[in-house]
Amino acid sequence: MDVDELPKNRATITANVEGARVFLDGAFKCETPCSIEVPVGDEVDHELILRKDGYVEVMGKWQPRSVTERAPQLPDLKPADVQINIK
């Protein structure tokens, strides 16, 4: 069956930092808070990534088993440690 024909899970993605960019399998989808669609039944561990400038990105895998399953709770985005050397 073609992936486009599979049912979709429409999941809400949130983060502890508003405006984090959401990537699904490497493709930009939206900025939090937002909703994404993930195919159900394609037997693929989809990669979910949250990115925000000044923060360490977080990643999780998700293979939805139903159209109502909630997206996994990803870890909180934490500020990136920045070291500046001044000469």
N, C-alpha and C positions, 0 to 999 in steps of 0.2 A: 504494500500500500504506500502511496506517495505521502510524504510528511505533510503536505498541504491539506490532505484529506483527513488527517487524524484530528480527533477532538483536541481542544486547547484548554489548558489551565490558565485562567486569567488571575494572576497573583498580584497582590499589592506589595510593593517593596518600600520599606522605610529604613531610615538610618538615624543614628543619634545626631547627625549633622545634616541640616537641610541643604538640599542642592547637590548632594553627592551624585556623581554620574554612575549610571547602572549599565553594565555591559553583560550581554548574554552570548556566550560562545565567541567572545572577541568583538562582537558588534555593539556599538553604542545603541541603547534603547531609549533612555529617558533620564530625568533627574528626580531624585527623591523629594517628596513622596510621589510615587507613580505606580502604574500597573503595567505588567508585561504579560505576553502570551507565550506559553511553553507547551510544545506538543506532548500529549499523553500517549504512551504506548509505543514510542519509538525506540525504547530500550537504550537510550543515550544518557550518560551522566553529563548534564548540561553544566557549564561553568558560569557561575554568577560572580561578578566582580563589582565592588563599589570603589570609586576613586573620587578624591577631592584634593585640590591643591593644598599643600601644607599638612596633609595627613598621610599615614601609611595605608595603602590599599588593603582591602580584605577580600577574600575569595572563599567560595563554597561550591560544592557540587550538588546538583539536584536532578532527580529523575522522577517527575511526578507520576503517581500511580492512578490518580483520578482527577477529574476537572475541579473538584472542590478541595483538594489537598492544599494546605498552606505552604507557602515558600519557606525554606529553612531560615531560621533567625541567624543572621551573620553577626560576627563579633563587631563590637563598637569600633568606629574609626578613631584612631588615636593620633594626636599631633606628632608630626615627624620631628625627630631630633635634628636640629640644624646646628652645624658648627661653622662659624665664620672665623677665618684667620685674617687678622689685620696686621700689615707690616708697616 
